[in-house]
Amino acid sequence: MWLGMGSNEMAVVYVLCILAALWCTAYGVFFWKSEGKPINTADAVDWDREERELDKGR
Amino acid sequence: MFVKIALTMIYVAITLYLGYRGWKETTVAKDYLIAGRSMGGFVMALSYGATFISTSAIIGFGGAAALFGFSLLWLTFLNIFVGIFLAFVFFGSRVRRMGLALDAHTFPELLGRRYQSRFLQGFSGLVIFFFLPIYAGAVLIALARLVEVYLGINYHVALLGCSFLVAAYVLTGGIKAVMYTDAFQGCVMFVVMAVFLVSTYYMCGGFIEAHQTLTDMVQYYPETLKKGGMIGWTQGAAFGTPLWLTIYTTIVLGVGIGVLAQPQLAVRFMTIKSEAQLNRGVIYGGIFILCMTGVAFVVGALTNVVFFKEYGFVEKVVDGVTKKIPQISVVVAGGNIDKIIPMYIEKMFPDWFSTLFLLAMFAAAMSTLSAQYHAGGTSFGRDVYEKFLRGKGDTLLMTRIGVAATIVLTALWGLALPESIVALATAFFFGLCSSSFLPVFVLGIYWRGVTWAGACASMVSGFTISSLYALFIHQKEAVAIGLCKKMFGVDTLVSTYAPMSTIWKLQFVDQNVIALPISFLIAIVVSLMTTKIDERHLDRCWKNF
């Protein structure tokens, strides 16, 4: 057994937790400035008005 | 005592100052509900993490780790990988983008507008408003007990005092105040837990040495747990045994997956100002959660080593025979696992650290409680009153009235609930949210084919199955609530079956394992059989993807 654990499963999960946090760190660093697809601000909808019209339709 | 009061006053002063800053920056409903979509990655991630981690995650689950050992680290892995990475990258981004496209201000509003359904917004708002205060009440109980022990204040005074303190900044400053104070409270928690971990390994004689000692102590592992299927602290549980089912379904799956559909967490994604900030939040969130649940579970398990090194064996006369009792954590705490971490702090650490640790626990409870107040209040004011019931009035005012109602409801639950309910209420609410909201939420942001009827059928059936399962089959809730016993004269409907049979084992299986797949299946099947949502509406929902 490694890491002083009594089973391989416990050693694996201990390492997995640290790797998961490192994975999150690597992801954040790699995509530090990534903005993805630009937000489409055109065709804005008045959702409150639309909801009222939907209610009338029903 | 002077240092204790001084540190508490500094902590409260900083919290109230940040609440005041939130209030100064809150002018319109959009600020109060989603922070004007202007939050940075650091504040958002710490707020998400501090909301996620309450006192029960550290004291309750830390105590459970003293029993179940390192097997609870599967929950930490899921908390980081599912609760942070998958949640931020695969849910957070799409929630933010769809939230912008639909101009949604709350989690129920996102669902309501996605499916063009007032019913979905109202139903999910009602579920949150009525059931979130039970979970919040449990957190409030833990917080009030801490204040009672720490400052020697009467429990009921502490309960009402804590309610007023958190209410002061949630009512006035909305989610900006909540997130600013969360970030500060998260920093306090992070520093204290880091010191906690290093000190414990030092007391155990080093990293490998600590684990090896715990491995060698397997001969002292409680017999009752061995009968349930556990092997040891560093050996885990035997596959398929009742305790294996409890650990891997209730604790790991129930809480690990349940986090994805928590309304008070999902709304955080709508507050972030850009995709880049969300990506940066993944870093802070992953490290924060590792330092919270990871440390709590590792230290919880290692308390056995520290206590045994310190106290060794104590001779006791049992039935006329003198026996040597090994002083492992559960023995030192007199069988109450909720006392293990507090006793460990009290007996093994200097006073200054005890004070800091208790402040960190205040921070953990207050950050969770403030988010619950806000989510419950917005559900009532915005989703139920304004949108579902079509009530008239200013959104900001109605939401504040909703928050006030949630605070009162939480205080009433806090006064009514038994103290032992904390972990149970947490698991119950997580399970209810998963089976009611998760299929509708996931399919809503990933599948254009899910229909209004499919979403409604899934949400109602998920809620119903999860509730009935908790009331009549899952042992933990069924026994605590006692309705099954009153109606049918048995603890659970499956406990009369042959022991160790598959049906008998269902009482140890979390409701999520049953209700969640069924509600997913119902959403898909009903959607394939019913009228599709208008393509023009779907194009608008999807316009930022």
Chai-1 contact restraints between the chains, C-beta under 6 A:
chainA,res_idxA,chainB,res_idxB,connection_type,confidence,min_distance_angstrom,max_distance_angstrom,comment,restraint_id
A,L3,B,H211,contact,1.0,0.0,6.0,A-B,restraint_1
A,G4,B,I208,contact,1.0,0.0,6.0,A-B,restraint_2
A,G4,B,H211,contact,1.0,0.0,6.0,A-B,restraint_3
A,G4,B,Q212,contact,1.0,0.0,6.0,A-B,restraint_4
A,M5,B,H211,contact,1.0,0.0,6.0,A-B,restraint_5
A,M5,B,T234,contact,1.0,0.0,6.0,A-B,restraint_6
A,G6,B,T215,contact,1.0,0.0,6.0,A-B,restraint_7
A,G6,B,G232,contact,1.0,0.0,6.0,A-B,restraint_8
A,G6,B,T234,contact,1.0,0.0,6.0,A-B,restraint_9
A,G6,B,Q235,contact,1.0,0.0,6.0,A-B,restraint_10
A,S7,B,Q235,contact,1.0,0.0,6.0,A-B,restraint_11
A,S7,B,G236,contact,1.0,0.0,6.0,A-B,restraint_12
A,E9,B,G236,contact,1.0,0.0,6.0,A-B,restraint_13
A,M10,B,F70,contact,1.0,0.0,6.0,A-B,restraint_14
A,M10,B,T234,contact,1.0,0.0,6.0,A-B,restraint_15
A,M10,B,G236,contact,1.0,0.0,6.0,A-B,restraint_16
A,V13,B,L73,contact,1.0,0.0,6.0,A-B,restraint_17
A,V13,B,W74,contact,1.0,0.0,6.0,A-B,restraint_18
A,V13,B,F77,contact,1.0,0.0,6.0,A-B,restraint_19
A,Y14,B,L73,contact,1.0,0.0,6.0,A-B,restraint_20
A,L16,B,F77,contact,1.0,0.0,6.0,A-B,restraint_21
A,C17,B,L73,contact,1.0,0.0,6.0,A-B,restraint_22
A,C17,B,T76,contact,1.0,0.0,6.0,A-B,restraint_23
A,C17,B,F77,contact,1.0,0.0,6.0,A-B,restraint_24
A,C17,B,G294,contact,1.0,0.0,6.0,A-B,restraint_25
A,A20,B,F77,contact,1.0,0.0,6.0,A-B,restraint_26
A,A20,B,I80,contact,1.0,0.0,6.0,A-B,restraint_27
A,A20,B,F81,contact,1.0,0.0,6.0,A-B,restraint_28
A,A21,B,I80,contact,1.0,0.0,6.0,A-B,restraint_29
A,A21,B,G286,contact,1.0,0.0,6.0,A-B,restraint_30
A,A21,B,I287,contact,1.0,0.0,6.0,A-B,restraint_31
A,A21,B,L290,contact,1.0,0.0,6.0,A-B,restraint_32
A,C24,B,I84,contact,1.0,0.0,6.0,A-B,restraint_33
A,C24,B,F85,contact,1.0,0.0,6.0,A-B,restraint_34
A,C24,B,V282,contact,1.0,0.0,6.0,A-B,restraint_35
A,C24,B,G286,contact,1.0,0.0,6.0,A-B,restraint_36
A,T25,B,I283,contact,1.0,0.0,6.0,A-B,restraint_37
A,Y27,B,V282,contact,1.0,0.0,6.0,A-B,restraint_38
A,G28,B,N279,contact,1.0,0.0,6.0,A-B,restraint_39
A,G28,B,R280,contact,1.0,0.0,6.0,A-B,restraint_40
A,G28,B,V282,contact,1.0,0.0,6.0,A-B,restraint_41
A,G28,B,I283,contact,1.0,0.0,6.0,A-B,restraint_42
A,F31,B,N279,contact,1.0,0.0,6.0,A-B,restraint_43
A,K33,B,A276,contact,1.0,0.0,6.0,A-B,restraint_44
A,S34,B,N279,contact,1.0,0.0,6.0,A-B,restraint_45
A,E35,B,E275,contact,1.0,0.0,6.0,A-B,restraint_46
A,E35,B,A276,contact,1.0,0.0,6.0,A-B,restraint_47
A,G36,B,E275,contact,1.0,0.0,6.0,A-B,restraint_48
A,I39,B,L100,contact,1.0,0.0,6.0,A-B,restraint_49
A,I39,B,N544,contact,1.0,0.0,6.0,A-B,restraint_50
A,N40,B,K543,contact,1.0,0.0,6.0,A-B,restraint_51
A,N40,B,N544,contact,1.0,0.0,6.0,A-B,restraint_52
A,W47,B,D103,contact,1.0,0.0,6.0,A-B,restraint_53
